[in-house]
Amino acid sequence: MNTPRTAWWVLALIAAANFGNFYVYDSIGPVAEMLVRQRGFSDTQIGLLNAVYSLPNIVLLLFGGLLVDRLGAARMLFWTGGICFAGALLTALGTGFPGMASGRFLFGVGAETFNICTIAAIVKYFSGRNLGFAIALSIALGRAGAFAVDLSPTWMAGGYADGWQPPLLMAAFFAALSLAAAAIYWRIDRDRGAAAARDAPRWSLGSLRGFGRAYWSLVGLCALWYAVIFAFRSTFSIKYFQHVYGLELDAAGAINGTVFLAALFATPALGWLSDRIGRHAELLTFGAFLLPLAIATLSSPQVSPWIGTVLIGVSFSLVPAVLWPLTARVVPEARLGTALGLMWSLMSAAIAGANFAAGWLNDRFGAGELNPAGYGPMMNFFLAAATVGFVLTLLQLRPLNPRPQPES
């Protein structure tokens, strides 16, 4: 039975599952410099460790979304959680770059469909004017995992002192906890999920058509905005702070973690605000504008990195707080998995391309501790992509405002 108490229990389990998933994804950033120093990896290889995460999803996410609609969010959350755990463990045990890249690839096979499941699960249990708050709260609590990994050089300093592998083994441990939360949710949702699977529409090519102009506007922003956020913040930002601003690893991780610390509190508050005032498009556009402003600020070493980081934090709080509830409102619930799968397939292509391009630019222009100016082309690339995403959103203000939702 879908009672308020059950809904909040589901939200807590989804948040716990998100925590582990976010932790594993961002676990490469804090060890990036050690992988270069201790294992001889190039920046191109560092970028590829996150790029290969996204590569399978260019195709698989579309089918993953269809399977979420057909088989149910709970069952798919457990299955993909198992794949994520296997990928995290393989990454930590990898004996060379091919082994680590294989682990990241496997983690990517499960992780993005896993994320679709979390949103679809919350849409099943929350509706109306509570939807934005519930989705935003689950994302915010999940991001505590990304905040924890950024601060991990401080709270598990002994592990980092032993090299690159113990931090990645810790990531595999959190992936196991995420899988356990998914298993409990599947148990709670068993009867409801079985009924939804019986009523789910059969797959057809028509499932991929018919999404309106508002949906495609969201797709454009999603691909470009997340490409910049993840390629910079999750892959190169800590290394960038170390070399451009001369910070130690723990200080660079603490600054980078501020993005998620702000999001822990701001994302649910902004989701609640969006539900209440209904100005979804305007809030989304403002959040999109903050990202190129942040990148421009961080491109100037004379300006404190805290300023740009705070701007990224606000953008990172506001855009997801509006983007995912808005997507759920502009497409039918029965096709939400398909819509998210198609959207995230394109987003994965953009993230993979941005990670590869950023790593290649750094190697091409000799970016590093002795040549911090070599990071300039990478930052210009991020600035251009973030600006295009903002302009696309700005041009689509009217179609992005859906009809008001009834009270839940």
ROMISE-868686 format. One record per residue (C-alpha): x, y, z; residue number from 1. Coordinates in nm, 4 decimals, m for minus. Layout:
<nodes>
{x=X | y=Y | z=Z | k=NUM};
...
</nodes>
This chain:
<nodes>
{x=0.0000 | y=0.0000 | z=0.0000 | k=1};
{x=0.1249 | y=0.3474 | z=m0.0922 | k=2};
{x=0.1010 | y=0.5214 | z=0.2457 | k=3};
{x=0.2942 | y=0.8378 | z=0.3375 | k=4};
{x=0.5031 | y=0.6341 | z=0.5799 | k=5};
{x=0.5950 | y=0.3845 | z=0.3083 | k=6};
{x=0.6805 | y=0.6684 | z=0.0708 | k=7};
{x=0.9253 | y=0.8186 | z=0.3178 | k=8};
{x=1.0853 | y=0.4796 | z=0.3826 | k=9};
{x=1.1308 | y=0.4371 | z=0.0084 | k=10};
{x=1.2848 | y=0.7831 | z=m0.0137 | k=11};
{x=1.5319 | y=0.6977 | z=0.2643 | k=12};
{x=1.6380 | y=0.3763 | z=0.0882 | k=13};
{x=1.6753 | y=0.5527 | z=m0.2461 | k=14};
{x=1.8915 | y=0.8187 | z=m0.0805 | k=15};
{x=2.1111 | y=0.5486 | z=0.0771 | k=16};
{x=2.1466 | y=0.3740 | z=m0.2587 | k=17};
{x=2.2361 | y=0.7050 | z=m0.4231 | k=18};
{x=2.5029 | y=0.7689 | z=m0.1591 | k=19};
{x=2.7018 | y=0.4639 | z=m0.2643 | k=20};
{x=2.6542 | y=0.5275 | z=m0.6350 | k=21};
{x=2.7704 | y=0.8901 | z=m0.6102 | k=22};
{x=3.0682 | y=0.7888 | z=m0.3957 | k=23};
{x=3.1921 | y=0.5346 | z=m0.6512 | k=24};
{x=3.1521 | y=0.7695 | z=m0.9474 | k=25};
{x=3.3608 | y=1.0467 | z=m0.7895 | k=26};
{x=3.6240 | y=0.8123 | z=m0.6428 | k=27};
{x=3.8642 | y=0.8714 | z=m0.9348 | k=28};
{x=3.9128 | y=1.2443 | z=m0.8679 | k=29};
{x=4.0962 | y=1.2194 | z=m0.5331 | k=30};
{x=4.3379 | y=0.9527 | z=m0.6619 | k=31};
{x=4.3958 | y=1.1114 | z=m1.0051 | k=32};
{x=4.7267 | y=1.2711 | z=m0.9105 | k=33};
{x=4.8473 | y=0.9495 | z=m0.7436 | k=34};
{x=4.7587 | y=0.7473 | z=m1.0518 | k=35};
{x=4.9780 | y=0.9813 | z=m1.2562 | k=36};
{x=5.2630 | y=0.9759 | z=m1.0035 | k=37};
{x=5.2499 | y=0.6142 | z=m0.8847 | k=38};
{x=5.1247 | y=0.4312 | z=m1.1937 | k=39};
{x=5.2428 | y=0.6567 | z=m1.4751 | k=40};
{x=4.8949 | y=0.7262 | z=m1.6145 | k=41};
{x=4.8552 | y=1.0197 | z=m1.8525 | k=42};
{x=4.5785 | y=1.2790 | z=m1.8232 | k=43};
{x=4.4196 | y=1.1220 | z=m2.1295 | k=44};
{x=4.3998 | y=0.7916 | z=m1.9409 | k=45};
{x=4.2622 | y=0.9663 | z=m1.6302 | k=46};
{x=3.9921 | y=1.1228 | z=m1.8468 | k=47};
{x=3.9197 | y=0.7867 | z=m2.0065 | k=48};
{x=3.8542 | y=0.6274 | z=m1.6659 | k=49};
{x=3.5441 | y=0.8441 | z=m1.6428 | k=50};
{x=3.4800 | y=0.8580 | z=m2.0174 | k=51};
{x=3.4475 | y=0.4775 | z=m2.0408 | k=52};
{x=3.1872 | y=0.4996 | z=m1.7637 | k=53};
{x=2.9688 | y=0.6948 | z=m2.0038 | k=54};
{x=3.0458 | y=0.5070 | z=m2.3267 | k=55};
{x=2.8164 | y=0.2038 | z=m2.2772 | k=56};
{x=2.5297 | y=0.4294 | z=m2.1799 | k=57};
{x=2.5252 | y=0.6001 | z=m2.5182 | k=58};
{x=2.3361 | y=0.2895 | z=m2.6338 | k=59};
{x=2.2457 | y=0.0884 | z=m2.3249 | k=60};
{x=2.0665 | y=0.3666 | z=m2.1370 | k=61};
{x=1.7889 | y=0.3775 | z=m2.3941 | k=62};
{x=1.7196 | y=0.0079 | z=m2.3435 | k=63};
{x=1.7687 | y=0.0505 | z=m1.9702 | k=64};
{x=1.4938 | y=0.3107 | z=m1.9629 | k=65};
{x=1.2624 | y=0.0843 | z=m2.1588 | k=66};
{x=1.3327 | y=m0.1979 | z=m1.9123 | k=67};
{x=1.2547 | y=0.0289 | z=m1.6168 | k=68};
{x=0.9135 | y=0.0993 | z=m1.7710 | k=69};
{x=0.8594 | y=m0.2688 | z=m1.8491 | k=70};
{x=1.0039 | y=m0.4520 | z=m1.5456 | k=71};
{x=0.9693 | y=m0.1916 | z=m1.2731 | k=72};
{x=1.2087 | y=0.0415 | z=m1.0963 | k=73};
{x=1.2675 | y=m0.1788 | z=m0.7900 | k=74};
{x=1.3772 | y=m0.4894 | z=m0.9775 | k=75};
{x=1.6021 | y=m0.2908 | z=m1.2111 | k=76};
{x=1.7519 | y=m0.0968 | z=m0.9192 | k=77};
{x=1.8675 | y=m0.4222 | z=m0.7584 | k=78};
{x=2.0048 | y=m0.5710 | z=m1.0798 | k=79};
{x=2.1949 | y=m0.2586 | z=m1.1785 | k=80};
{x=2.3163 | y=m0.2142 | z=m0.8205 | k=81};
{x=2.4805 | y=m0.5563 | z=m0.8475 | k=82};
{x=2.6527 | y=m0.4550 | z=m1.1703 | k=83};
{x=2.7763 | y=m0.1336 | z=m1.0064 | k=84};
{x=2.9271 | y=m0.3261 | z=m0.7148 | k=85};
{x=3.1085 | y=m0.5635 | z=m0.9512 | k=86};
{x=3.2455 | y=m0.2691 | z=m1.1498 | k=87};
{x=3.3648 | y=m0.0832 | z=m0.8397 | k=88};
{x=3.5431 | y=m0.3944 | z=m0.7111 | k=89};
{x=3.7093 | y=m0.4616 | z=m1.0473 | k=90};
{x=3.8305 | y=m0.1003 | z=m1.0613 | k=91};
{x=3.9905 | y=m0.1310 | z=m0.7181 | k=92};
{x=4.1533 | y=m0.4649 | z=m0.8021 | k=93};
{x=4.2653 | y=m0.3685 | z=m1.1534 | k=94};
{x=4.6316 | y=m0.4556 | z=m1.2115 | k=95};
{x=4.6816 | y=m0.1964 | z=m1.4835 | k=96};
{x=4.4998 | y=0.0643 | z=m1.6862 | k=97};
{x=4.3016 | y=m0.1943 | z=m1.8903 | k=98};
{x=4.1777 | y=m0.3591 | z=m1.5692 | k=99};
{x=4.0739 | y=m0.0313 | z=m1.4091 | k=100};
{x=3.9115 | y=0.0888 | z=m1.7303 | k=101};
{x=3.7179 | y=m0.2401 | z=m1.7537 | k=102};
{x=3.5884 | y=m0.1865 | z=m1.4005 | k=103};
{x=3.4789 | y=0.1683 | z=m1.4764 | k=104};
{x=3.3125 | y=0.0468 | z=m1.7957 | k=105};
{x=3.1198 | y=m0.2198 | z=m1.6034 | k=106};
{x=3.0225 | y=0.0309 | z=m1.3362 | k=107};
{x=2.8925 | y=0.2578 | z=m1.6121 | k=108};
{x=2.6816 | y=m0.0248 | z=m1.7575 | k=109};
{x=2.4799 | y=m0.0301 | z=m1.4376 | k=110};
{x=2.5099 | y=0.3141 | z=m1.2834 | k=111};
{x=2.3095 | y=0.5372 | z=m1.5163 | k=112};
{x=2.0175 | y=0.2946 | z=m1.5480 | k=113};
{x=2.0426 | y=0.2742 | z=m1.1678 | k=114};
{x=1.9914 | y=0.6532 | z=m1.1581 | k=115};
{x=1.6864 | y=0.6297 | z=m1.3827 | k=116};
{x=1.5427 | y=0.3741 | z=m1.1409 | k=117};
{x=1.5830 | y=0.6092 | z=m0.8438 | k=118};
{x=1.3843 | y=0.8872 | z=m1.0089 | k=119};
{x=1.1176 | y=0.6511 | z=m1.1427 | k=120};
{x=1.0813 | y=0.5000 | z=m0.7944 | k=121};
{x=1.0207 | y=0.8376 | z=m0.6323 | k=122};
{x=0.7702 | y=0.9417 | z=m0.9008 | k=123};
{x=0.5723 | y=0.6253 | z=m0.8117 | k=124};
{x=0.5449 | y=0.7231 | z=m0.4456 | k=125};
{x=0.5249 | y=1.1043 | z=m0.4636 | k=126};
{x=0.3150 | y=1.3254 | z=m0.6852 | k=127};
{x=0.1820 | y=1.6772 | z=m0.7310 | k=128};
{x=0.3488 | y=1.9588 | z=m0.5417 | k=129};
{x=0.5667 | y=1.7235 | z=m0.3348 | k=130};
{x=0.7421 | y=1.5677 | z=m0.6329 | k=131};
{x=1.0155 | y=1.8272 | z=m0.6772 | k=132};
{x=1.1009 | y=1.8274 | z=m0.3086 | k=133};
{x=1.1177 | y=1.4471 | z=m0.2892 | k=134};
{x=1.3428 | y=1.4113 | z=m0.5941 | k=135};
{x=1.5650 | y=1.6972 | z=m0.4814 | k=136};
{x=1.5949 | y=1.5551 | z=m0.1311 | k=137};
{x=1.6963 | y=1.2118 | z=m0.2620 | k=138};
{x=1.9595 | y=1.3689 | z=m0.4857 | k=139};
{x=2.0900 | y=1.5891 | z=m0.2048 | k=140};
{x=2.1239 | y=1.3010 | z=0.0397 | k=141};
{x=2.2853 | y=1.0896 | z=m0.2291 | k=142};
{x=2.5367 | y=1.3640 | z=m0.2949 | k=143};
{x=2.6596 | y=1.3216 | z=0.0587 | k=144};
{x=2.8489 | y=1.0317 | z=m0.0985 | k=145};
{x=3.0278 | y=1.2623 | z=m0.3392 | k=146};
{x=3.1004 | y=1.5030 | z=m0.0535 | k=147};
{x=3.2375 | y=1.2145 | z=0.1533 | k=148};
{x=3.4740 | y=1.1039 | z=m0.1232 | k=149};
{x=3.6050 | y=1.4587 | z=m0.1697 | k=150};
{x=3.6879 | y=1.4720 | z=0.2018 | k=151};
{x=3.8200 | y=1.1150 | z=0.2098 | k=152};
{x=4.1864 | y=1.2293 | z=0.1957 | k=153};
{x=4.1173 | y=1.3777 | z=0.5399 | k=154};
{x=3.8994 | y=1.1168 | z=0.7128 | k=155};
{x=4.0925 | y=0.8185 | z=0.5708 | k=156};
{x=4.4373 | y=0.9755 | z=0.5463 | k=157};
{x=4.5959 | y=0.6436 | z=0.6435 | k=158};
{x=4.4405 | y=0.4771 | z=0.3410 | k=159};
{x=4.5741 | y=0.7426 | z=0.1041 | k=160};
{x=4.9162 | y=0.7119 | z=0.2648 | k=161};
{x=4.9191 | y=0.3497 | z=0.1470 | k=162};
{x=4.8640 | y=0.4492 | z=m0.2153 | k=163};
{x=4.5888 | y=0.4624 | z=m0.4758 | k=164};
{x=4.4199 | y=0.1254 | z=m0.4031 | k=165};
{x=4.2729 | y=0.1552 | z=m0.0484 | k=166};
{x=4.0545 | y=0.4567 | z=m0.1438 | k=167};
{x=3.9091 | y=0.2584 | z=m0.4343 | k=168};
{x=3.8442 | y=m0.0434 | z=m0.2114 | k=169};
{x=3.6479 | y=0.1897 | z=0.0164 | k=170};
{x=3.4415 | y=0.2897 | z=m0.2878 | k=171};
{x=3.3626 | y=m0.0789 | z=m0.3507 | k=172};
{x=3.2464 | y=m0.1092 | z=0.0109 | k=173};
{x=2.9991 | y=0.1772 | z=m0.0358 | k=174};
{x=2.8782 | y=0.0137 | z=m0.3581 | k=175};
{x=2.7954 | y=m0.2962 | z=m0.1514 | k=176};
{x=2.5913 | y=m0.0837 | z=0.0916 | k=177};
{x=2.4085 | y=0.0702 | z=m0.2047 | k=178};
{x=2.3195 | y=m0.2776 | z=m0.3305 | k=179};
{x=2.1827 | y=m0.3705 | z=0.0128 | k=180};
{x=1.9545 | y=m0.0638 | z=0.0159 | k=181};
{x=1.8293 | y=m0.1560 | z=m0.3329 | k=182};
{x=1.7487 | y=m0.5088 | z=m0.2143 | k=183};
{x=1.5393 | y=m0.3781 | z=0.0762 | k=184};
{x=1.3499 | y=m0.1415 | z=m0.1539 | k=185};
{x=1.2762 | y=m0.4262 | z=m0.3964 | k=186};
{x=1.1286 | y=m0.6223 | z=m0.1065 | k=187};
{x=0.9043 | y=m0.3306 | z=m0.0027 | k=188};
{x=0.7897 | y=m0.2668 | z=m0.3603 | k=189};
{x=0.7314 | y=m0.6314 | z=m0.4562 | k=190};
{x=0.3503 | y=m0.6256 | z=m0.4899 | k=191};
{x=0.3308 | y=m0.2751 | z=m0.6337 | k=192};
{x=0.6097 | y=m0.3461 | z=m0.8806 | k=193};
{x=0.4489 | y=m0.6678 | z=m1.0016 | k=194};
{x=0.1223 | y=m0.4853 | z=m1.0713 | k=195};
{x=0.3044 | y=m0.2094 | z=m1.2597 | k=196};
{x=0.4886 | y=m0.4656 | z=m1.4727 | k=197};
{x=0.1595 | y=m0.6308 | z=m1.5730 | k=198};
{x=0.0151 | y=m0.2961 | z=m1.6790 | k=199};
{x=0.3290 | y=m0.1662 | z=m1.8543 | k=200};
{x=0.2928 | y=m0.0920 | z=m2.2282 | k=201};
{x=0.4743 | y=m0.3193 | z=m2.4696 | k=202};
{x=0.7847 | y=m0.1835 | z=m2.6356 | k=203};
{x=0.7529 | y=m0.0283 | z=m2.9807 | k=204};
{x=0.9414 | y=0.2236 | z=m3.1900 | k=205};
{x=0.6612 | y=0.4651 | z=m3.1064 | k=206};
{x=0.7979 | y=0.4706 | z=m2.7516 | k=207};
{x=1.0868 | y=0.6795 | z=m2.8819 | k=208};
{x=0.8696 | y=0.9374 | z=m3.0561 | k=209};
{x=0.6172 | y=1.1935 | z=m2.9524 | k=210};
{x=0.8135 | y=1.3811 | z=m2.6860 | k=211};
{x=0.7437 | y=1.7512 | z=m2.7174 | k=212};
{x=0.9545 | y=2.0609 | z=m2.7622 | k=213};
{x=0.9891 | y=2.1162 | z=m2.3871 | k=214};
{x=1.1412 | y=1.7712 | z=m2.3449 | k=215};
{x=1.4025 | y=1.8307 | z=m2.6163 | k=216};
{x=1.4969 | y=2.1625 | z=m2.4588 | k=217};
{x=1.5687 | y=1.9773 | z=m2.1379 | k=218};
{x=1.7738 | y=1.7192 | z=m2.3281 | k=219};
{x=2.0018 | y=1.9896 | z=m2.4722 | k=220};
{x=2.0682 | y=2.1475 | z=m2.1346 | k=221};
{x=2.1112 | y=1.8100 | z=m1.9650 | k=222};
{x=2.3790 | y=1.6912 | z=m2.2093 | k=223};
{x=2.5909 | y=2.0070 | z=m2.2042 | k=224};
{x=2.5501 | y=2.1016 | z=m1.8392 | k=225};
{x=2.6311 | y=1.7565 | z=m1.7027 | k=226};
{x=2.9202 | y=1.7142 | z=m1.9472 | k=227};
{x=3.0890 | y=2.0207 | z=m1.7992 | k=228};
{x=2.9983 | y=1.9436 | z=m1.4378 | k=229};
{x=3.1224 | y=1.5855 | z=m1.4405 | k=230};
{x=3.4264 | y=1.6253 | z=m1.6646 | k=231};
{x=3.5512 | y=1.9190 | z=m1.4556 | k=232};
{x=3.4271 | y=1.8574 | z=m1.1016 | k=233};
{x=3.4499 | y=1.4796 | z=m1.0917 | k=234};
{x=3.7627 | y=1.4234 | z=m1.3019 | k=235};
{x=4.0004 | y=1.7185 | z=m1.3256 | k=236};
{x=3.9017 | y=1.9801 | z=m1.0676 | k=237};
{x=4.1082 | y=1.8501 | z=m0.7740 | k=238};
{x=4.4151 | y=1.8118 | z=m0.9951 | k=239};
{x=4.3438 | y=2.1576 | z=m1.1400 | k=240};
{x=4.3264 | y=2.3129 | z=m0.7934 | k=241};
{x=4.6530 | y=2.1427 | z=m0.6953 | k=242};
{x=4.8463 | y=2.2685 | z=m0.9966 | k=243};
{x=4.6874 | y=2.6071 | z=m1.0730 | k=244};
{x=4.6310 | y=2.7267 | z=m0.7161 | k=245};
{x=4.9161 | y=2.5343 | z=m0.5526 | k=246};
{x=4.6916 | y=2.3532 | z=m0.3023 | k=247};
{x=4.7672 | y=2.0288 | z=m0.1226 | k=248};
{x=4.5443 | y=1.7292 | z=m0.1959 | k=249};
{x=4.3347 | y=1.7580 | z=0.1203 | k=250};
{x=4.2757 | y=2.1316 | z=0.0685 | k=251};
{x=4.1852 | y=2.0822 | z=m0.2984 | k=252};
{x=3.9433 | y=1.8053 | z=m0.2051 | k=253};
{x=3.7842 | y=2.0222 | z=0.0638 | k=254};
{x=3.7208 | y=2.3066 | z=m0.1828 | k=255};
{x=3.5802 | y=2.0668 | z=m0.4398 | k=256};
{x=3.3596 | y=1.9088 | z=m0.1744 | k=257};
{x=3.2003 | y=2.2447 | z=m0.1013 | k=258};
{x=2.9918 | y=2.1957 | z=m0.4176 | k=259};
{x=2.8209 | y=1.8982 | z=m0.2599 | k=260};
{x=2.8123 | y=2.0406 | z=0.0901 | k=261};
{x=2.6054 | y=2.3312 | z=m0.0425 | k=262};
{x=2.3903 | y=2.0932 | z=m0.2461 | k=263};
{x=2.3048 | y=1.8822 | z=0.0583 | k=264};
{x=2.1020 | y=2.1721 | z=0.1973 | k=265};
{x=2.0203 | y=2.3867 | z=m0.1053 | k=266};
{x=1.8876 | y=2.1197 | z=m0.3446 | k=267};
{x=1.5840 | y=2.0123 | z=m0.1368 | k=268};
{x=1.5124 | y=2.3736 | z=m0.0408 | k=269};
{x=1.5158 | y=2.4789 | z=m0.4061 | k=270};
{x=1.3062 | y=2.1761 | z=m0.5036 | k=271};
{x=1.0492 | y=2.2782 | z=m0.2448 | k=272};
{x=1.0600 | y=2.6389 | z=m0.3726 | k=273};
{x=1.0125 | y=2.5264 | z=m0.7324 | k=274};
{x=0.7088 | y=2.3191 | z=m0.6311 | k=275};
{x=0.5528 | y=2.6160 | z=m0.4548 | k=276};
{x=0.6174 | y=2.9079 | z=m0.6926 | k=277};
{x=0.5986 | y=2.7099 | z=m1.0174 | k=278};
{x=0.8582 | y=2.9201 | z=m1.2031 | k=279};
{x=1.0377 | y=2.6123 | z=m1.3295 | k=280};
{x=1.1831 | y=2.7557 | z=m1.6511 | k=281};
{x=1.3128 | y=3.0742 | z=m1.4930 | k=282};
{x=1.4819 | y=2.8868 | z=m1.2077 | k=283};
{x=1.6340 | y=2.6376 | z=m1.4511 | k=284};
{x=1.7675 | y=2.9128 | z=m1.6767 | k=285};
{x=1.9245 | y=3.0984 | z=m1.3853 | k=286};
{x=2.0931 | y=2.7790 | z=m1.2668 | k=287};
{x=2.2261 | y=2.7147 | z=m1.6181 | k=288};
{x=2.3673 | y=3.0699 | z=m1.6318 | k=289};
{x=2.5704 | y=3.0194 | z=m1.3147 | k=290};
{x=2.7822 | y=2.7393 | z=m1.4623 | k=291};
{x=2.9622 | y=2.9397 | z=m1.7373 | k=292};
{x=3.0008 | y=3.2239 | z=m1.4877 | k=293};
{x=3.1681 | y=2.9812 | z=m1.2460 | k=294};
{x=3.4021 | y=2.8385 | z=m1.5115 | k=295};
{x=3.5039 | y=3.1896 | z=m1.6197 | k=296};
{x=3.5823 | y=3.2770 | z=m1.2574 | k=297};
{x=3.7871 | y=2.9609 | z=m1.2015 | k=298};
{x=3.9845 | y=3.0341 | z=m1.5190 | k=299};
{x=4.1403 | y=3.3373 | z=m1.3444 | k=300};
{x=4.3977 | y=3.2211 | z=m1.0855 | k=301};
{x=4.3980 | y=3.5710 | z=m0.9355 | k=302};
{x=4.0416 | y=3.5120 | z=m0.8123 | k=303};
{x=3.9896 | y=3.2851 | z=m0.5111 | k=304};
{x=3.8780 | y=2.9361 | z=m0.6171 | k=305};
{x=3.6108 | y=2.9554 | z=m0.3493 | k=306};
{x=3.4091 | y=3.2041 | z=m0.5564 | k=307};
{x=3.3833 | y=2.9825 | z=m0.8625 | k=308};
{x=3.3259 | y=2.6761 | z=m0.6478 | k=309};
{x=3.0356 | y=2.8397 | z=m0.4653 | k=310};
{x=2.8811 | y=2.9372 | z=m0.8008 | k=311};
{x=2.9113 | y=2.5769 | z=m0.9205 | k=312};
{x=2.7532 | y=2.4675 | z=m0.5924 | k=313};
{x=2.4488 | y=2.6904 | z=m0.6445 | k=314};
{x=2.4133 | y=2.5772 | z=m1.0061 | k=315};
{x=2.4580 | y=2.2147 | z=m0.9008 | k=316};
{x=2.1838 | y=2.2593 | z=m0.6420 | k=317};
{x=1.9355 | y=2.4459 | z=m0.8590 | k=318};
{x=1.9507 | y=2.2709 | z=m1.1973 | k=319};
{x=1.8829 | y=1.9111 | z=m1.0781 | k=320};
{x=1.6227 | y=2.0362 | z=m0.8299 | k=321};
{x=1.4189 | y=2.1621 | z=m1.1261 | k=322};
{x=1.5375 | y=1.9510 | z=m1.4201 | k=323};
{x=1.4246 | y=1.6050 | z=m1.3079 | k=324};
{x=1.0839 | y=1.6972 | z=m1.1616 | k=325};
{x=1.0227 | y=1.9086 | z=m1.4725 | k=326};
{x=1.1058 | y=1.6135 | z=m1.6975 | k=327};
{x=0.8610 | y=1.3979 | z=m1.5001 | k=328};
{x=0.5930 | y=1.6616 | z=m1.5575 | k=329};
{x=0.6397 | y=1.7069 | z=m1.9338 | k=330};
{x=0.6273 | y=1.3324 | z=m2.0215 | k=331};
{x=0.3704 | y=1.0649 | z=m1.9243 | k=332};
{x=0.4652 | y=0.8642 | z=m1.6163 | k=333};
{x=0.4295 | y=0.5351 | z=m1.8075 | k=334};
{x=0.7030 | y=0.6533 | z=m2.0461 | k=335};
{x=0.9284 | y=0.8243 | z=m1.7917 | k=336};
{x=1.1925 | y=0.5511 | z=m1.7992 | k=337};
{x=1.2088 | y=0.5695 | z=m2.1788 | k=338};
{x=1.2283 | y=0.9505 | z=m2.1729 | k=339};
{x=1.5068 | y=0.9491 | z=m1.9140 | k=340};
{x=1.6898 | y=0.6706 | z=m2.0963 | k=341};
{x=1.6899 | y=0.8632 | z=m2.4238 | k=342};
{x=1.7932 | y=1.1839 | z=m2.2459 | k=343};
{x=2.0720 | y=1.0171 | z=m2.0519 | k=344};
{x=2.2001 | y=0.8302 | z=m2.3577 | k=345};
{x=2.2757 | y=1.1653 | z=m2.5165 | k=346};
{x=2.4070 | y=1.2988 | z=m2.1855 | k=347};
{x=2.6452 | y=1.0024 | z=m2.1584 | k=348};
{x=2.7802 | y=1.0698 | z=m2.5062 | k=349};
{x=2.8437 | y=1.4307 | z=m2.4070 | k=350};
{x=3.0121 | y=1.3362 | z=m2.0771 | k=351};
{x=3.2352 | y=1.0794 | z=m2.2470 | k=352};
{x=3.3324 | y=1.3291 | z=m2.5156 | k=353};
{x=3.3996 | y=1.6048 | z=m2.2623 | k=354};
{x=3.6205 | y=1.3804 | z=m2.0457 | k=355};
{x=3.8223 | y=1.2656 | z=m2.3452 | k=356};
{x=3.8498 | y=1.6161 | z=m2.4914 | k=357};
{x=3.9575 | y=1.7696 | z=m2.1609 | k=358};
{x=4.2241 | y=1.5041 | z=m2.1035 | k=359};
{x=4.3513 | y=1.5366 | z=m2.4603 | k=360};
{x=4.3707 | y=1.9158 | z=m2.4334 | k=361};
{x=4.5685 | y=1.8904 | z=m2.1096 | k=362};
{x=4.8177 | y=1.6503 | z=m2.2664 | k=363};
{x=4.8362 | y=1.8490 | z=m2.5910 | k=364};
{x=4.9205 | y=2.1741 | z=m2.4115 | k=365};
{x=5.1362 | y=2.0192 | z=m2.1392 | k=366};
{x=4.9123 | y=2.1048 | z=m1.8444 | k=367};
{x=5.0637 | y=2.0185 | z=m1.5089 | k=368};
{x=5.2340 | y=2.1459 | z=m1.1970 | k=369};
{x=5.5170 | y=2.3052 | z=m1.3987 | k=370};
{x=5.2810 | y=2.4482 | z=m1.6609 | k=371};
{x=4.9513 | y=2.5542 | z=m1.4997 | k=372};
{x=4.8737 | y=2.7745 | z=m1.8007 | k=373};
{x=4.8346 | y=2.4546 | z=m2.0012 | k=374};
{x=4.4950 | y=2.4050 | z=m1.8400 | k=375};
{x=4.3632 | y=2.7142 | z=m2.0214 | k=376};
{x=4.2350 | y=2.5329 | z=m2.3340 | k=377};
{x=4.0465 | y=2.2834 | z=m2.1164 | k=378};
{x=3.8772 | y=2.5638 | z=m1.9250 | k=379};
{x=3.7889 | y=2.7458 | z=m2.2488 | k=380};
{x=3.6307 | y=2.4247 | z=m2.3765 | k=381};
{x=3.4217 | y=2.3926 | z=m2.0607 | k=382};
{x=3.3213 | y=2.7585 | z=m2.0811 | k=383};
{x=3.2015 | y=2.7238 | z=m2.4415 | k=384};
{x=2.9935 | y=2.4110 | z=m2.3680 | k=385};
{x=2.8350 | y=2.5613 | z=m2.0556 | k=386};
{x=2.7484 | y=2.8811 | z=m2.2444 | k=387};
{x=2.5750 | y=2.6919 | z=m2.5252 | k=388};
{x=2.3684 | y=2.5004 | z=m2.2682 | k=389};
{x=2.2585 | y=2.8256 | z=m2.1059 | k=390};
{x=2.1644 | y=2.9834 | z=m2.4411 | k=391};
{x=1.9573 | y=2.6786 | z=m2.5409 | k=392};
{x=1.7632 | y=2.7043 | z=m2.2149 | k=393};
{x=1.7187 | y=3.0787 | z=m2.2479 | k=394};
{x=1.5620 | y=3.0375 | z=m2.5920 | k=395};
{x=1.3043 | y=2.7878 | z=m2.4640 | k=396};
{x=1.1529 | y=2.9612 | z=m2.1610 | k=397};
{x=0.7890 | y=2.9340 | z=m2.2654 | k=398};
{x=0.7709 | y=2.5640 | z=m2.3637 | k=399};
{x=0.9529 | y=2.4700 | z=m2.0431 | k=400};
{x=0.6664 | y=2.5892 | z=m1.8202 | k=401};
{x=0.4181 | y=2.2982 | z=m1.7923 | k=402};
{x=0.0638 | y=2.3158 | z=m1.6664 | k=403};
{x=0.0330 | y=2.3454 | z=m1.2873 | k=404};
{x=0.0138 | y=2.0184 | z=m1.0954 | k=405};
{x=m0.2652 | y=1.9417 | z=m0.8480 | k=406};
{x=m0.2033 | y=1.9088 | z=m0.4783 | k=407};
{x=m0.0875 | y=1.5595 | z=m0.3759 | k=408};
</nodes>
